Amino acid sequence: MATPTRGQGFDPGSRWAEAREAFAALWNAAPDLGAAAEAAGRSESATRARATWLRQQGYRLKRMPTRPHADGTTRRIERLLRQGVPVPVIVRRLKVSKQYLYRLRKRLDAEHGQAEATGH
């Protein structure tokens, strides 16, 4: 039996397009990166890389929520920021990225601003 060719109506590109659409739907339906990776049957890093590539190809994929540090690092960072410890000291002490620290500080500043506005 002969393998179908493009001239006979077979388009191998459509199979890949369907796979990309399926991945995009899976990604957008998943609550977080871990669930998307599990559903895709890939590692988290491979799943994130695939999503990045699809975004570059023009697919609209949601941003996955960030995960809290499992060891309570976020709570320690918040406590140190509230105490007024400088960012470089926290980076050295807890071995976290400056970017993560500044993002947390921005969130805390926004929460603090809302609490002052409501009088709490």
Kinemage of the C-alpha trace (Angstrom):
@kinemage 1
@onewidth
@group {chain A} dominant
@subgroup {mainchain}
@vectorlist {calphas} color= white
{ca met a 1} P 0.000 0.000 0.000
{ca ala a 2} L 1.437 3.367 -0.977
{ca thr a 3} L 1.849 6.227 1.486
{ca pro a 4} L -0.398 9.182 0.656
{ca thr a 5} L 1.403 12.252 -0.672
{ca arg a 6} L 0.565 15.928 -0.885
{ca gly a 7} L -0.836 15.453 -4.374
{ca gln a 8} L -3.333 12.968 -2.943
{ca gly a 9} L -4.646 15.413 -0.351
{ca phe a 10} L -2.290 14.554 2.509
{ca asp a 11} L -0.804 17.573 4.269
{ca pro a 12} L 1.743 16.710 6.973
{ca gly a 13} L 1.743 20.344 8.127
{ca ser a 14} L -1.870 20.122 9.218
{ca arg a 15} L -0.986 17.434 11.729
{ca trp a 16} L 1.582 19.770 13.309
{ca ala a 17} L -0.860 22.659 13.252
{ca glu a 18} L -3.384 20.512 15.092
{ca ala a 19} L -0.745 19.592 17.666
{ca arg a 20} L 0.100 23.273 18.199
{ca glu a 21} L -3.581 24.150 18.609
{ca ala a 22} L -4.050 21.268 21.051
{ca phe a 23} L -1.053 22.397 23.110
{ca ala a 24} L -2.330 25.986 23.162
{ca ala a 25} L -5.739 24.802 24.391
{ca leu a 26} L -4.107 22.588 27.020
{ca trp a 27} L -1.886 25.451 28.223
{ca asn a 28} L -4.740 27.942 28.450
{ca ala a 29} L -6.952 25.470 30.337
{ca ala a 30} L -4.308 24.494 32.927
{ca pro a 31} L -4.318 26.316 36.275
{ca asp a 32} L -0.514 26.320 36.574
{ca leu a 33} L 2.683 25.179 34.881
{ca gly a 34} L 2.817 21.880 36.759
{ca ala a 35} L -0.654 20.898 35.604
{ca ala a 36} L 0.122 21.906 32.018
{ca ala a 37} L 3.336 19.862 32.040
{ca glu a 38} L 1.569 16.842 33.467
{ca ala a 39} L -1.221 17.057 30.902
{ca ala a 40} L 1.298 17.458 28.069
{ca gly a 41} L 3.436 14.576 29.327
{ca arg a 42} L 6.558 16.765 29.394
{ca ser a 43} L 8.843 18.294 31.963
{ca glu a 44} L 8.008 21.777 33.206
{ca ser a 45} L 11.010 23.287 31.439
{ca ala a 46} L 10.104 21.599 28.137
{ca thr a 47} L 6.499 22.741 28.494
{ca arg a 48} L 7.540 26.327 29.206
{ca ala a 49} L 9.929 26.262 26.230
{ca arg a 50} L 7.159 25.007 23.954
{ca ala a 51} L 4.852 27.788 25.158
{ca thr a 52} L 7.572 30.378 24.535
{ca trp a 53} L 8.092 29.087 21.007
{ca leu a 54} L 4.359 29.127 20.283
{ca arg a 55} L 4.095 32.718 21.541
{ca gln a 56} L 6.866 33.633 19.116
{ca gln a 57} L 4.824 31.990 16.360
{ca gly a 58} L 1.870 34.234 17.205
{ca tyr a 59} L -0.258 32.010 19.457
{ca arg a 60} L -1.971 33.756 22.361
{ca leu a 61} L -1.156 31.853 25.543
{ca lys a 62} L -1.952 32.967 29.067
{ca arg a 63} L 0.745 33.771 31.586
{ca met a 64} L 1.024 31.114 34.240
{ca pro a 65} L 0.901 32.240 37.871
{ca thr a 66} L 4.183 32.245 39.741
{ca arg a 67} L 4.750 29.616 42.363
{ca pro a 68} L 5.535 30.470 45.941
{ca his a 69} L 8.797 29.133 47.288
{ca ala a 70} L 8.056 25.826 48.991
{ca asp a 71} L 10.526 26.469 51.820
{ca gly a 72} L 8.897 29.679 53.044
{ca thr a 73} L 11.436 31.975 51.389
{ca thr a 74} L 8.718 34.399 50.327
{ca arg a 75} L 7.558 34.891 53.909
{ca arg a 76} L 11.147 35.461 55.088
{ca ile a 77} L 11.740 38.002 52.312
{ca glu a 78} L 8.534 39.857 53.193
{ca arg a 79} L 9.501 39.942 56.869
{ca leu a 80} L 12.989 41.297 56.078
{ca leu a 81} L 11.601 43.920 53.682
{ca arg a 82} L 9.145 45.107 56.351
{ca gln a 83} L 12.065 45.406 58.794
{ca gly a 84} L 13.842 47.671 56.300
{ca val a 85} L 16.732 45.330 55.463
{ca pro a 86} L 18.406 46.519 52.210
{ca val a 87} L 17.803 44.483 49.053
{ca pro a 88} L 21.478 43.522 48.469
{ca val a 89} L 21.682 42.095 51.995
{ca ile a 90} L 18.563 39.982 51.479
{ca val a 91} L 19.881 38.746 48.110
{ca arg a 92} L 23.129 37.584 49.741
{ca arg a 93} L 21.467 36.157 52.825
{ca leu a 94} L 18.683 34.170 51.128
{ca lys a 95} L 20.320 33.596 47.722
{ca val a 96} L 17.360 34.861 45.669
{ca ser a 97} L 17.384 37.003 42.549
{ca lys a 98} L 17.152 40.782 42.757
{ca gln a 99} L 14.314 40.698 40.254
{ca tyr a 100} L 12.237 38.415 42.472
{ca leu a 101} L 12.946 40.603 45.466
{ca tyr a 102} L 11.964 43.833 43.710
{ca arg a 103} L 8.767 42.200 42.429
{ca leu a 104} L 7.844 41.200 45.990
{ca arg a 105} L 8.681 44.671 47.275
{ca lys a 106} L 6.473 46.258 44.628
{ca arg a 107} L 3.587 43.959 45.617
{ca leu a 108} L 4.077 44.749 49.309
{ca asp a 109} L 4.167 48.480 48.569
{ca ala a 110} L 0.902 48.179 46.642
{ca glu a 111} L -0.717 46.190 49.478
{ca his a 112} L 0.543 48.706 52.034
{ca gly a 113} L -0.894 51.560 49.975
{ca gln a 114} L -4.283 49.865 49.846
{ca ala a 115} L -4.239 49.223 53.591
{ca glu a 116} L -3.505 52.917 54.301
{ca ala a 117} L -6.318 53.986 51.978
{ca thr a 118} L -8.819 51.776 53.820
{ca gly a 119} L -7.500 52.766 57.258
{ca his a 120} L -6.247 49.312 58.297
